[in-house]
Amino acid sequence: MNTEIASYMSKISENYQVRYVSSSSSSETIQNMNRIFGEGLHFLEGKSYIKVFTNTSVHSFIVKVDGSKFKKGDILKAASYSAPAKNSIRGNIFNPSSYEAVSWTGA
């Protein structure tokens, strides 16, 4: 599962970098912003979910085990800092094409 999480976080980072390609900022500034964003991208495992962060903000949650409504690997939008939005999934980390719409700003 760690490989899939790394791939998911890479997709988030790539989406952030694409946002600044057309920016009028200097190349050095863009590289620095991309580096800082990448360094802040991390995750923490909880009891039921894996919480994905962009710096100090919660980006999304990943379901750890199959349940009645969600499957292992389902990506959920953050409803708050400590809870996911349980209305619908935004993709699954085991199927990279399912989370193409996920952006750096959130699931």
N, CA, C and O atoms as a GROMACS GRO file, in nm:
protein
  428
    1MET      N    1   0.082  -0.120   0.000
    1MET     CA    2   0.000   0.000   0.000
    1MET      C    3   0.087   0.127   0.000
    1MET      O    4   0.045   0.231  -0.051
    2ASN      N    5   0.207   0.118   0.056
    2ASN     CA    6   0.295   0.235   0.060
    2ASN      C    7   0.335   0.281  -0.080
    2ASN      O    8   0.350   0.401  -0.103
    3THR      N    9   0.353   0.187  -0.172
    3THR     CA   10   0.387   0.223  -0.310
    3THR      C   11   0.274   0.301  -0.374
    3THR      O   12   0.298   0.400  -0.444
    4GLU      N   13   0.151   0.257  -0.350
    4GLU     CA   14   0.035   0.326  -0.407
    4GLU      C   15   0.016   0.465  -0.345
    4GLU      O   16  -0.022   0.559  -0.414
    5ILE      N   17   0.043   0.476  -0.216
    5ILE     CA   18   0.034   0.607  -0.150
    5ILE      C   19   0.139   0.702  -0.207
    5ILE      O   20   0.111   0.819  -0.233
    6ALA      N   21   0.260   0.651  -0.227
    6ALA     CA   22   0.367   0.733  -0.286
    6ALA      C   23   0.329   0.779  -0.426
    6ALA      O   24   0.355   0.894  -0.462
    7SER      N   25   0.268   0.692  -0.504
    7SER     CA   26   0.224   0.727  -0.639
    7SER      C   27   0.115   0.835  -0.634
    7SER      O   28   0.116   0.929  -0.713
    8TYR      N   29   0.022   0.820  -0.541
    8TYR     CA   30  -0.086   0.918  -0.523
    8TYR      C   31  -0.028   1.055  -0.485
    8TYR      O   32  -0.068   1.157  -0.540
    9MET      N   33   0.067   1.056  -0.392
    9MET     CA   34   0.128   1.181  -0.349
    9MET      C   35   0.211   1.242  -0.462
    9MET      O   36   0.221   1.364  -0.472
   10SER      N   37   0.271   1.160  -0.544
   10SER     CA   38   0.345   1.209  -0.660
   10SER      C   39   0.251   1.279  -0.757
   10SER      O   40   0.285   1.383  -0.813
   11LYS      N   41   0.132   1.222  -0.776
   11LYS     CA   42   0.031   1.284  -0.863
   11LYS      C   43  -0.010   1.421  -0.809
   11LYS      O   44  -0.026   1.516  -0.886
   12ILE      N   45  -0.025   1.432  -0.679
   12ILE     CA   46  -0.060   1.560  -0.616
   12ILE      C   47   0.051   1.662  -0.642
   12ILE      O   48   0.024   1.776  -0.679
   13SER      N   49   0.175   1.619  -0.624
   13SER     CA   50   0.290   1.707  -0.645
   13SER      C   51   0.301   1.751  -0.791
   13SER      O   52   0.328   1.868  -0.819
   14GLU      N   53   0.281   1.658  -0.883
   14GLU     CA   54   0.284   1.690  -1.026
   14GLU      C   55   0.177   1.794  -1.061
   14GLU      O   56   0.202   1.886  -1.139
   15ASN      N   57   0.058   1.778  -1.003
   15ASN     CA   58  -0.050   1.871  -1.029
   15ASN      C   59  -0.013   2.010  -0.980
   15ASN      O   60  -0.046   2.110  -1.044
   16TYR      N   61   0.054   2.018  -0.866
   16TYR     CA   62   0.098   2.147  -0.813
   16TYR      C   63   0.199   2.212  -0.908
   16TYR      O   64   0.191   2.331  -0.936
   17GLN      N   65   0.294   2.132  -0.957
   17GLN     CA   66   0.397   2.184  -1.045
   17GLN      C   67   0.339   2.235  -1.176
   17GLN      O   68   0.384   2.338  -1.228
   18VAL      N   69   0.241   2.167  -1.232
   18VAL     CA   70   0.177   2.208  -1.357
   18VAL      C   71   0.110   2.344  -1.339
   18VAL      O   72   0.106   2.424  -1.433
   19ARG      N   73   0.057   2.370  -1.223
   19ARG     CA   74  -0.011   2.497  -1.197
   19ARG      C   75   0.081   2.616  -1.219
   19ARG      O   76   0.036   2.723  -1.260
   20TYR      N   77   0.210   2.599  -1.193
   20TYR     CA   78   0.302   2.712  -1.200
   20TYR      C   79   0.386   2.717  -1.328
   20TYR      O   80   0.472   2.803  -1.340
   21VAL      N   81   0.362   2.629  -1.421
   21VAL     CA   82   0.439   2.630  -1.547
   21VAL      C   83   0.418   2.761  -1.622
   21VAL      O   84   0.514   2.816  -1.676
   22SER      N   85   0.296   2.810  -1.625
   22SER     CA   86   0.268   2.932  -1.700
   22SER      C   87   0.280   3.058  -1.614
   22SER      O   88   0.245   3.168  -1.657
   23SER      N   89   0.331   3.041  -1.493
   23SER     CA   90   0.346   3.154  -1.403
   23SER      C   91   0.451   3.252  -1.454
   23SER      O   92   0.545   3.214  -1.523
   24SER      N   93   0.436   3.377  -1.419
   24SER     CA   94   0.533   3.478  -1.460
   24SER      C   95   0.649   3.488  -1.361
   24SER      O   96   0.739   3.570  -1.379
   25SER      N   97   0.648   3.405  -1.257
   25SER     CA   98   0.757   3.405  -1.160
   25SER      C   99   0.884   3.349  -1.222
   25SER      O  100   0.879   3.279  -1.323
   26SER      N  101   0.996   3.380  -1.162
   26SER     CA  102   1.125   3.332  -1.213
   26SER      C  103   1.135   3.180  -1.196
   26SER      O  104   1.067   3.121  -1.111
   27SER      N  105   1.220   3.120  -1.276
   27SER     CA  106   1.242   2.975  -1.270
   27SER      C  107   1.289   2.933  -1.132
   27SER      O  108   1.248   2.829  -1.080
   28GLU      N  109   1.375   3.012  -1.071
   28GLU     CA  110   1.428   2.980  -0.938
   28GLU      C  111   1.316   2.983  -0.834
   28GLU      O  112   1.310   2.897  -0.746
   29THR      N  113   1.228   3.081  -0.844
   29THR     CA  114   1.116   3.093  -0.751
   29THR      C  115   1.023   2.973  -0.766
   29THR      O  116   0.978   2.916  -0.666
   30ILE      N  117   0.993   2.936  -0.888
   30ILE     CA  118   0.904   2.822  -0.913
   30ILE      C  119   0.965   2.693  -0.858
   30ILE      O  120   0.896   2.614  -0.794
   31GLN      N  121   1.094   2.673  -0.882
   31GLN     CA  122   1.162   2.553  -0.831
   31GLN      C  123   1.158   2.550  -0.679
   31GLN      O  124   1.138   2.445  -0.619
   32ASN      N  125   1.178   2.665  -0.616
   32ASN     CA  126   1.175   2.674  -0.471
   32ASN      C  127   1.035   2.642  -0.418
   32ASN      O  128   1.022   2.569  -0.319
   33MET      N  129   0.932   2.695  -0.481
   33MET     CA  130   0.794   2.668  -0.439
   33MET      C  131   0.762   2.520  -0.454
   33MET      O  132   0.699   2.460  -0.366
   34ASN      N  133   0.805   2.459  -0.566
   34ASN     CA  134   0.781   2.316  -0.588
   34ASN      C  135   0.853   2.232  -0.483
   34ASN      O  136   0.799   2.133  -0.434
   35ARG      N  137   0.974   2.271  -0.448
   35ARG     CA  138   1.052   2.199  -0.346
   35ARG      C  139   0.982   2.206  -0.211
   35ARG      O  140   0.968   2.105  -0.142
   36ILE      N  141   0.939   2.325  -0.172
   36ILE     CA  142   0.873   2.344  -0.043
   36ILE      C  143   0.742   2.264  -0.038
   36ILE      O  144   0.711   2.201   0.064
   37PHE      N  145   0.665   2.268  -0.147
   37PHE     CA  146   0.540   2.192  -0.150
   37PHE      C  147   0.569   2.042  -0.138
   37PHE      O  148   0.503   1.973  -0.061
   38GLY      N  149   0.667   1.993  -0.211
   38GLY     CA  150   0.702   1.851  -0.207
   38GLY      C  151   0.749   1.806  -0.070
   38GLY      O  152   0.716   1.696  -0.026
   39GLU      N  153   0.826   1.890  -0.003
   39GLU     CA  154   0.874   1.858   0.132
   39GLU      C  155   0.760   1.854   0.233
   39GLU      O  156   0.768   1.781   0.332
   40GLY      N  157   0.655   1.930   0.209
   40GLY     CA  158   0.541   1.934   0.301
   40GLY      C  159   0.438   1.826   0.278
   40GLY      O  160   0.346   1.811   0.357
   41LEU      N  161   0.452   1.753   0.170
   41LEU     CA  162   0.358   1.646   0.136
   41LEU      C  163   0.394   1.520   0.215
   41LEU      O  164   0.500   1.462   0.195
   42HIS      N  165   0.305   1.479   0.304
   42HIS     CA  166   0.330   1.362   0.387
   42HIS      C  167   0.198   1.299   0.431
   42HIS      O  168   0.091   1.353   0.403
   43PHE      N  169   0.207   1.187   0.500
   43PHE     CA  170   0.086   1.121   0.549
   43PHE      C  171   0.109   1.064   0.687
   43PHE      O  172   0.221   1.035   0.727
   44LEU      N  173  -0.001   1.047   0.760
   44LEU     CA  174  -0.001   0.985   0.892
   44LEU      C  175  -0.108   0.877   0.895
   44LEU      O  176  -0.219   0.897   0.847
   45GLU      N  177  -0.073   0.762   0.952
   45GLU     CA  178  -0.170   0.654   0.962
   45GLU      C  179  -0.247   0.664   1.091
   45GLU      O  180  -0.189   0.680   1.199
   46GLY      N  181  -0.378   0.653   1.080
   46GLY     CA  182  -0.465   0.646   1.196
   46GLY      C  183  -0.526   0.508   1.205
   46GLY      O  184  -0.483   0.415   1.136
   47LYS      N  185  -0.626   0.493   1.289
   47LYS     CA  186  -0.690   0.364   1.309
   47LYS      C  187  -0.764   0.318   1.184
   47LYS      O  188  -0.750   0.202   1.143
   48SER      N  189  -0.843   0.405   1.124
   48SER     CA  190  -0.927   0.369   1.010
   48SER      C  191  -0.884   0.431   0.879
   48SER      O  192  -0.916   0.380   0.771
   49TYR      N  193  -0.811   0.543   0.888
   49TYR     CA  194  -0.775   0.618   0.768
   49TYR      C  195  -0.628   0.657   0.768
   49TYR      O  196  -0.563   0.662   0.873
   50ILE      N  197  -0.578   0.683   0.651
   50ILE     CA  198  -0.446   0.744   0.633
   50ILE      C  199  -0.474   0.888   0.592
   50ILE      O  200  -0.542   0.913   0.493
   51LYS      N  201  -0.420   0.980   0.668
   51LYS     CA  202  -0.444   1.122   0.644
   51LYS      C  203  -0.329   1.178   0.561
   51LYS      O  204  -0.213   1.170   0.601
   52VAL      N  205  -0.361   1.236   0.445
   52VAL     CA  206  -0.260   1.294   0.356
   52VAL      C  207  -0.258   1.445   0.377
   52VAL      O  208  -0.361   1.511   0.375
   53PHE      N  209  -0.138   1.498   0.399
   53PHE     CA  210  -0.119   1.640   0.427
   53PHE      C  211  -0.044   1.710   0.315
   53PHE      O  212   0.040   1.650   0.248
   54THR      N  213  -0.077   1.837   0.294
   54THR     CA  214   0.006   1.929   0.217
   54THR      C  215   0.046   2.036   0.317
   54THR      O  216  -0.033   2.124   0.352
   55ASN      N  217   0.170   2.028   0.362
   55ASN     CA  218   0.222   2.111   0.473
   55ASN      C  219   0.138   2.085   0.597
   55ASN      O  220   0.141   1.974   0.650
   56THR      N  221   0.063   2.182   0.646
   56THR     CA  222  -0.017   2.161   0.768
   56THR      C  223  -0.165   2.140   0.738
   56THR      O  224  -0.244   2.122   0.830
   57SER      N  225  -0.204   2.142   0.612
   57SER     CA  226  -0.344   2.122   0.574
   57SER      C  227  -0.370   1.976   0.539
   57SER      O  228  -0.284   1.908   0.482
   58VAL      N  229  -0.490   1.929   0.573
   58VAL     CA  230  -0.528   1.794   0.535
   58VAL      C  231  -0.577   1.797   0.391
   58VAL      O  232  -0.670   1.872   0.358
   59HIS      N  233  -0.516   1.718   0.306
   59HIS     CA  234  -0.552   1.710   0.165
   59HIS      C  235  -0.665   1.612   0.143
   59HIS      O  236  -0.764   1.644   0.077
   60SER      N  237  -0.651   1.492   0.199
   60SER     CA  238  -0.749   1.386   0.178
   60SER      C  239  -0.726   1.274   0.278
   60SER      O  240  -0.630   1.275   0.355
   61PHE      N  241  -0.817   1.178   0.276
   61PHE     CA  242  -0.807   1.059   0.360
   61PHE      C  243  -0.810   0.936   0.271
   61PHE      O  244  -0.876   0.936   0.167
   62ILE      N  245  -0.739   0.832   0.311
   62ILE     CA  246  -0.739   0.705   0.239
   62ILE      C  247  -0.790   0.598   0.335
   62ILE      O  248  -0.740   0.586   0.447
   63VAL      N  249  -0.887   0.520   0.291
   63VAL     CA  250  -0.946   0.415   0.374
   63VAL      C  251  -0.845   0.302   0.390
   63VAL      O  252  -0.786   0.257   0.292
   64LYS      N  253  -0.824   0.256   0.515
   64LYS     CA  254  -0.724   0.153   0.543
   64LYS      C  255  -0.778   0.010   0.528
   64LYS      O  256  -0.704  -0.079   0.485
   65VAL      N  257  -0.904  -0.012   0.562
   65VAL     CA  258  -0.961  -0.148   0.557
   65VAL      C  259  -1.100  -0.143   0.496
   65VAL      O  260  -1.172  -0.043   0.507
   66ASP      N  261  -1.138  -0.252   0.432
   66ASP     CA  262  -1.273  -0.261   0.375
   66ASP      C  263  -1.378  -0.242   0.483
   66ASP      O  264  -1.363  -0.292   0.595
   67GLY      N  265  -1.484  -0.169   0.449
   67GLY     CA  266  -1.595  -0.148   0.540
   67GLY      C  267  -1.725  -0.169   0.466
   67GLY      O  268  -1.727  -0.219   0.354
   68SER      N  269  -1.834  -0.130   0.529
   68SER     CA  270  -1.966  -0.149   0.467
   68SER      C  271  -1.987  -0.055   0.349
   68SER      O  272  -2.056  -0.091   0.253
   69LYS      N  273  -1.929   0.066   0.354
   69LYS     CA  274  -1.952   0.164   0.248
   69LYS      C  275  -1.829   0.184   0.158
   69LYS      O  276  -1.844   0.212   0.039
   70PHE      N  277  -1.709   0.170   0.214
   70PHE     CA  278  -1.587   0.200   0.138
   70PHE      C  279  -1.493   0.080   0.136
   70PHE      O  280  -1.494  -0.004   0.226
   71LYS      N  281  -1.410   0.076   0.031
   71LYS     CA  282  -1.310  -0.029   0.015
   71LYS      C  283  -1.173   0.023   0.054
   71LYS      O  284  -1.150   0.144   0.056
   72LYS      N  285  -1.084  -0.068   0.085
   72LYS     CA  286  -0.945  -0.032   0.115
   72LYS      C  287  -0.888   0.045  -0.004
   72LYS      O  288  -0.900   0.002  -0.119
   73GLY      N  289  -0.825   0.159   0.026
   73GLY     CA  290  -0.763   0.241  -0.078
   73GLY      C  291  -0.850   0.352  -0.132
   73GLY      O  292  -0.802   0.435  -0.209
   74ASP      N  293  -0.978   0.356  -0.095
   74ASP     CA  294  -1.066   0.463  -0.142
   74ASP      C  295  -1.016   0.598  -0.091
   74ASP      O  296  -0.976   0.611   0.025
   75ILE      N  297  -1.021   0.697  -0.177
   75ILE     CA  298  -0.978   0.833  -0.144
   75ILE      C  299  -1.102   0.914  -0.110
   75ILE      O  300  -1.199   0.919  -0.186
   76LEU      N  301  -1.098   0.978   0.006
   76LEU     CA  302  -1.209   1.061   0.052
   76LEU      C  303  -1.163   1.204   0.071
   76LEU      O  304  -1.050   1.230   0.114
   77LYS      N  305  -1.249   1.296   0.039
   77LYS     CA  306  -1.224   1.439   0.060
   77LYS      C  307  -1.222   1.466   0.211
   77LYS      O  308  -1.291   1.398   0.287
   78ALA      N  309  -1.144   1.563   0.252
   78ALA     CA  310  -1.141   1.601   0.393
   78ALA      C  311  -1.262   1.690   0.425
   78ALA      O  312  -1.284   1.792   0.359
   79ALA      N  313  -1.338   1.651   0.525
   79ALA     CA  314  -1.450   1.734   0.572
   79ALA      C  315  -1.399   1.832   0.678
   79ALA      O  316  -1.447   1.945   0.689
   80SER      N  317  -1.301   1.788   0.754
   80SER     CA  318  -1.237   1.871   0.854
   80SER      C  319  -1.095   1.819   0.874
   80SER      O  320  -1.051   1.728   0.804
   81TYR      N  321  -1.025   1.877   0.968
   81TYR     CA  322  -0.888   1.833   0.994
   81TYR      C  323  -0.883   1.688   1.040
   81TYR      O  324  -0.786   1.617   1.014
   82SER      N  325  -0.988   1.644   1.109
   82SER     CA  326  -0.983   1.511   1.168
   82SER      C  327  -1.083   1.411   1.111
   82SER      O  328  -1.089   1.297   1.157
   83ALA      N  329  -1.161   1.450   1.012
   83ALA     CA  330  -1.263   1.358   0.959
   83ALA      C  331  -1.279   1.371   0.808
   83ALA      O  332  -1.272   1.481   0.753
   84PRO      N  333  -1.302   1.258   0.742
   84PRO     CA  334  -1.326   1.263   0.597
   84PRO      C  335  -1.473   1.291   0.566
   84PRO      O  336  -1.561   1.269   0.650
   85ALA      N  337  -1.499   1.340   0.446
   85ALA     CA  338  -1.636   1.352   0.396
   85ALA      C  339  -1.677   1.214   0.348
   85ALA      O  340  -1.613   1.157   0.260
   86LYS      N  341  -1.782   1.161   0.404
   86LYS     CA  342  -1.822   1.024   0.374
   86LYS      C  343  -1.935   1.015   0.272
   86LYS      O  344  -2.006   0.914   0.266
   87ASN      N  345  -1.951   1.120   0.191
   87ASN     CA  346  -2.059   1.119   0.092
   87ASN      C  347  -2.025   1.039  -0.033
   87ASN      O  348  -2.112   0.970  -0.086
   88SER      N  349  -1.900   1.046  -0.080
   88SER     CA  350  -1.862   0.968  -0.198
   88SER      C  351  -1.710   0.960  -0.208
   88SER      O  352  -1.638   1.041  -0.151
   89ILE      N  353  -1.664   0.861  -0.282
   89ILE     CA  354  -1.520   0.846  -0.300
   89ILE      C  355  -1.471   0.936  -0.413
   89ILE      O  356  -1.548   0.973  -0.502
   90ARG      N  357  -1.343   0.971  -0.408
   90ARG     CA  358  -1.282   1.054  -0.513
   90ARG      C  359  -1.187   0.973  -0.599
   90ARG      O  360  -1.121   1.028  -0.688
   91GLY      N  361  -1.179   0.843  -0.574
   91GLY     CA  362  -1.092   0.754  -0.647
   91GLY      C  363  -1.042   0.645  -0.555
   91GLY      O  364  -1.086   0.635  -0.440
   92ASN      N  365  -0.949   0.564  -0.604
   92ASN     CA  366  -0.889   0.458  -0.524
   92ASN      C  367  -0.741   0.452  -0.560
   92ASN      O  368  -0.705   0.453  -0.678
   93ILE      N  369  -0.656   0.445  -0.459
   93ILE     CA  370  -0.512   0.448  -0.485
   93ILE      C  371  -0.463   0.326  -0.562
   93ILE      O  372  -0.355   0.329  -0.620
   94PHE      N  373  -0.541   0.218  -0.563
   94PHE     CA  374  -0.502   0.098  -0.637
   94PHE      C  375  -0.540   0.107  -0.784
   94PHE      O  376  -0.506   0.019  -0.863
   95ASN      N  377  -0.610   0.214  -0.822
   95ASN     CA  378  -0.649   0.237  -0.961
   95ASN      C  379  -0.616   0.383  -0.996
   95ASN      O  380  -0.703   0.470  -0.986
   96PRO      N  381  -0.492   0.410  -1.036
   96PRO     CA  382  -0.449   0.549  -1.062
   96PRO      C  383  -0.537   0.627  -1.159
   96PRO      O  384  -0.550   0.748  -1.145
   97SER      N  385  -0.597   0.561  -1.256
   97SER     CA  386  -0.683   0.635  -1.350
   97SER      C  387  -0.810   0.684  -1.281
   97SER      O  388  -0.878   0.772  -1.335
   98SER      N  389  -0.845   0.630  -1.166
   98SER     CA  390  -0.966   0.672  -1.096
   98SER      C  391  -0.951   0.805  -1.023
   98SER      O  392  -1.051   0.868  -0.988
   99TYR      N  393  -0.827   0.849  -1.000
   99TYR     CA  394  -0.809   0.976  -0.929
   99TYR      C  395  -0.742   1.082  -1.016
   99TYR      O  396  -0.668   1.167  -0.965
  100GLU      N  397  -0.767   1.077  -1.143
  100GLU     CA  398  -0.713   1.177  -1.236
  100GLU      C  399  -0.761   1.318  -1.203
  100GLU      O  400  -0.688   1.415  -1.227
  101ALA      N  401  -0.881   1.331  -1.148
  101ALA     CA  402  -0.937   1.464  -1.118
  101ALA      C  403  -0.886   1.522  -0.986
  101ALA      O  404  -0.915   1.638  -0.955
  102VAL      N  405  -0.811   1.446  -0.910
  102VAL     CA  406  -0.758   1.496  -0.783
  102VAL      C  407  -0.653   1.602  -0.812
  102VAL      O  408  -0.563   1.582  -0.894
  103SER      N  409  -0.664   1.715  -0.745
  103SER     CA  410  -0.568   1.823  -0.766
  103SER      C  411  -0.488   1.847  -0.638
  103SER      O  412  -0.515   1.786  -0.535
  104TRP      N  413  -0.394   1.934  -0.647
  104TRP     CA  414  -0.311   1.964  -0.530
  104TRP      C  415  -0.390   2.033  -0.420
  104TRP      O  416  -0.348   2.033  -0.304
  105THR      N  417  -0.505   2.092  -0.454
  105THR     CA  418  -0.585   2.163  -0.355
  105THR      C  419  -0.675   2.071  -0.273
  105THR      O  420  -0.728   2.112  -0.170
  106GLY      N  421  -0.694   1.948  -0.319
  106GLY     CA  422  -0.776   1.853  -0.244
  106GLY      C  423  -0.837   1.749  -0.334
  106GLY      O  424  -0.832   1.758  -0.456
  107ALA      N  425  -0.895   1.650  -0.269
  107ALA     CA  426  -0.956   1.540  -0.343
  107ALA      C  427  -1.092   1.580  -0.397
  107ALA      O  428  -1.158   1.500  -0.462
   0.00000   0.00000   0.00000
